[in-house]
Amino acid sequence: MMPAPAARPATAARLLSLLVLGAALAGCAFGGKRGDAVTIYAPEATATPDPSWPKVDWQLAIARPSAPRLLDTPRIGVRPVPGELQVYKGAAWAQPPTDMLEASVLRVLEDSGKIDAVGRLATGLRANYRLALDIRHFEADYRGGEHPVAVIEVAAKLMHNIDQRVVASRSFARAQPASAASTASVAAAFDQALAGLSREIAGWTLAEGQADAQRRAAP
């Protein structure tokens, strides 16, 4: 039998970096005890669409959001002091933040009834515009206070699918204080922050896309 080929240097290096990252996350903790059962939190982030949003006749594809590796994980991040990122023990998200953001923005747009068609980029929708989202912050931050604040920051770009032109770009941020220091209160604060942020992104996308479509249609 032929011996198995050695791992390529790039693959080996990537595996090593993932192992180091996993060890670092395993060593980080905030509250709880070893051996505690894990509680899974699944924010629904339901937001009411704004009736004043423009009704559009174009289609939109939402690309899967990007995020730093330390944030794109089911572990719930927390900053007990500035410059230090840990994770809550015994707690996790049902989905990583990238999936939560994508699903939340998509749901708001679908529920709005203001757009002909909207879907994930992976579905192959023949869209006129594409929405790209990059998560910069998605963690609880004590900021020197008694209770943490759910912090979400997202950079958004709306692009035209035909000529790959950037139609508009903007950063969105929400800071929702938790009512208590418990993980359940932190998860509830993230639910509110994500709903508000998704609503803001959805309204901005419709307005900017429609303004661009009107400019293109003008003689």
C-alpha positions as CSV (number, residue, x, y, z in Angstrom):
1,M,0.0,0.0,0.0
2,M,1.3,3.4,-0.9
3,P,2.0,5.7,2.1
4,A,-0.4,8.6,2.6
5,P,1.0,11.9,1.1
6,A,2.4,14.5,3.5
7,A,0.2,17.5,4.2
8,R,1.0,20.5,2.0
9,P,2.8,23.3,3.9
10,A,-0.1,25.7,3.5
11,T,-2.6,23.1,4.7
12,A,-0.5,22.2,7.7
13,A,0.0,25.8,8.7
14,R,-3.8,26.4,8.5
15,L,-4.5,23.4,10.6
16,L,-1.9,24.6,13.2
17,S,-3.5,28.1,13.3
18,L,-6.9,26.5,13.8
19,L,-5.6,24.4,16.7
20,V,-4.0,27.4,18.3
21,L,-7.2,29.4,17.9
22,G,-9.2,26.6,19.4
23,A,-6.8,26.3,22.4
24,A,-7.0,30.1,22.9
25,L,-10.8,30.0,22.9
26,A,-10.8,27.1,25.3
27,G,-8.6,29.0,27.7
28,C,-10.8,32.1,27.7
29,A,-13.7,32.2,30.1
30,F,-15.9,34.6,31.9
31,G,-18.1,33.3,34.7
32,G,-19.5,29.8,35.2
33,K,-17.7,26.7,36.2
34,R,-16.0,23.9,34.3
35,G,-18.4,21.1,33.5
36,D,-21.5,23.3,33.5
37,A,-24.2,22.4,30.9
38,V,-24.1,24.7,27.8
39,T,-27.2,26.9,27.3
40,I,-27.9,27.7,23.7
41,Y,-29.3,31.2,22.9
42,A,-31.1,31.8,19.6
43,P,-32.1,35.5,19.2
44,E,-35.1,35.9,16.9
45,A,-34.4,39.6,16.1
46,T,-37.8,40.3,14.7
47,A,-38.2,43.8,13.4
48,T,-41.2,45.7,12.0
49,P,-40.6,47.1,8.5
50,D,-41.2,50.8,8.0
51,P,-44.2,51.6,5.7
52,S,-42.4,54.6,4.4
53,W,-39.7,52.5,2.7
54,P,-39.8,52.7,-1.1
55,K,-41.5,49.9,-3.1
56,V,-38.9,48.7,-5.6
57,D,-39.1,46.5,-8.7
58,W,-35.5,45.2,-8.6
59,Q,-34.0,42.1,-7.0
60,L,-31.4,41.8,-4.3
61,A,-28.9,39.1,-3.3
62,I,-27.4,39.1,0.2
63,A,-23.8,37.7,0.3
64,R,-22.9,35.7,3.4
65,P,-21.5,38.3,5.8
66,S,-17.8,38.2,6.7
67,A,-16.2,38.6,10.2
68,P,-12.9,38.0,12.0
69,R,-12.4,34.4,13.0
70,L,-12.7,35.3,16.7
71,L,-16.2,36.7,16.1
72,D,-17.4,34.2,13.6
73,T,-18.0,31.5,16.1
74,P,-20.9,30.3,18.3
75,R,-19.0,31.4,21.4
76,I,-20.4,34.5,23.0
77,G,-17.7,37.1,23.3
78,V,-17.3,39.5,26.2
79,R,-14.9,42.3,27.0
80,P,-14.6,42.6,30.8
81,V,-11.9,45.2,30.5
82,P,-10.7,47.2,27.5
83,G,-8.4,45.3,25.1
84,E,-9.3,41.9,26.5
85,L,-11.7,39.5,24.7
86,Q,-13.0,36.5,26.5
87,V,-16.0,34.2,26.1
88,Y,-18.9,33.2,28.4
89,K,-18.6,29.7,29.8
90,G,-21.6,27.4,29.6
91,A,-23.3,29.5,26.9
92,A,-23.3,29.6,23.1
93,W,-25.2,31.0,20.1
94,A,-27.3,28.6,18.1
95,Q,-25.7,30.2,15.0
96,P,-22.5,32.2,14.5
97,P,-23.1,36.0,14.2
98,T,-22.6,36.0,10.4
99,D,-25.6,33.6,10.0
100,M,-27.7,35.5,12.5
101,L,-27.1,38.8,10.7
102,E,-27.8,37.4,7.2
103,A,-31.0,35.7,8.4
104,S,-32.2,38.8,10.2
105,V,-31.7,41.3,7.3
106,L,-33.2,38.8,4.9
107,R,-36.3,38.3,7.1
108,V,-36.9,42.1,7.5
109,L,-36.7,42.6,3.7
110,E,-39.0,39.6,3.0
111,D,-41.5,40.7,5.5
112,S,-41.5,44.3,4.2
113,G,-43.3,43.5,1.0
114,K,-41.3,46.3,-0.6
115,I,-39.1,44.3,-2.9
116,D,-39.8,42.0,-5.8
117,A,-37.3,39.3,-4.8
118,V,-34.6,39.0,-2.2
119,G,-32.5,35.9,-1.3
120,R,-29.1,34.6,-0.3
121,L,-26.4,35.0,-2.9
122,A,-25.8,31.2,-2.7
123,T,-29.3,30.5,-4.1
124,G,-28.2,31.8,-7.5
125,L,-30.9,34.5,-7.6
126,R,-30.5,36.7,-10.8
127,A,-30.3,39.9,-8.8
128,N,-29.8,43.5,-9.9
129,Y,-28.0,44.4,-6.7
130,R,-25.8,42.6,-4.1
131,L,-25.5,43.5,-0.4
132,A,-22.2,42.7,1.2
133,L,-21.9,42.9,5.1
134,D,-18.8,42.8,7.2
135,I,-19.2,42.4,11.0
136,R,-16.6,44.4,12.9
137,H,-17.9,44.0,16.4
138,F,-20.3,41.5,18.0
139,E,-19.5,41.2,21.7
140,A,-20.7,42.2,25.1
141,D,-18.6,45.1,26.5
142,Y,-18.6,46.2,30.2
143,R,-17.1,49.6,29.3
144,G,-16.4,50.2,33.0
145,G,-20.0,49.7,34.0
146,E,-21.8,47.2,36.2
147,H,-23.8,45.7,33.4
148,P,-22.5,44.8,29.9
149,V,-23.6,46.4,26.6
150,A,-24.3,44.4,23.5
151,V,-22.2,45.9,20.8
152,I,-22.7,45.2,17.1
153,E,-21.0,47.1,14.3
154,V,-21.4,46.2,10.6
155,A,-19.9,47.7,7.5
156,A,-22.3,47.5,4.5
157,K,-21.8,47.9,0.8
158,L,-24.5,47.8,-1.9
159,M,-23.2,46.9,-5.3
160,H,-24.7,46.7,-8.7
161,N,-24.4,43.2,-10.0
162,I,-23.9,44.0,-13.7
163,D,-21.0,46.4,-13.6
164,Q,-19.8,45.6,-10.0
165,R,-20.1,49.2,-9.1
166,V,-20.4,50.2,-5.4
167,V,-23.7,52.1,-5.2
168,A,-23.4,53.1,-1.5
169,S,-21.4,52.1,1.6
170,R,-22.0,52.8,5.2
171,S,-21.2,51.6,8.7
172,F,-24.0,50.7,11.2
173,A,-23.6,50.4,14.9
174,R,-25.8,49.5,17.9
175,A,-25.0,49.5,21.6
176,Q,-27.8,48.0,23.7
177,P,-27.3,47.9,27.5
178,A,-28.2,44.6,29.2
179,S,-30.6,44.8,32.1
180,A,-28.4,42.6,34.2
181,A,-25.0,40.9,34.1
182,S,-26.5,37.4,33.5
183,T,-25.9,35.7,30.2
184,A,-29.6,35.6,29.5
185,S,-29.8,39.4,29.8
186,V,-26.9,39.8,27.5
187,A,-28.5,37.5,24.9
188,A,-31.8,39.6,25.2
189,A,-29.8,42.8,24.6
190,F,-28.2,41.3,21.5
191,D,-31.7,40.3,20.3
192,Q,-32.8,44.0,20.5
193,A,-29.6,45.3,19.0
194,L,-29.7,42.9,16.1
195,A,-33.3,43.7,15.3
196,G,-32.7,47.4,15.3
197,L,-29.5,47.1,13.2
198,S,-31.2,44.8,10.7
199,R,-34.1,47.2,10.2
200,E,-31.7,50.1,9.7
201,I,-29.7,48.1,7.1
202,A,-32.9,47.0,5.3
203,G,-34.3,50.5,5.0
204,W,-30.9,51.9,3.8
205,T,-30.6,49.2,1.2
206,L,-34.0,49.9,-0.3
207,A,-33.5,53.6,-0.3
208,E,-30.0,53.6,-1.9
209,G,-30.9,50.9,-4.4
210,Q,-34.0,52.7,-5.5
211,A,-32.2,56.0,-5.9
212,D,-29.5,54.3,-8.0
213,A,-32.2,52.6,-10.2
214,Q,-33.9,55.9,-10.8
215,R,-30.7,57.5,-11.8
216,R,-30.0,54.7,-14.3
217,A,-33.5,55.0,-15.7
218,A,-33.3,58.8,-16.2
219,P,-32.5,60.0,-19.7
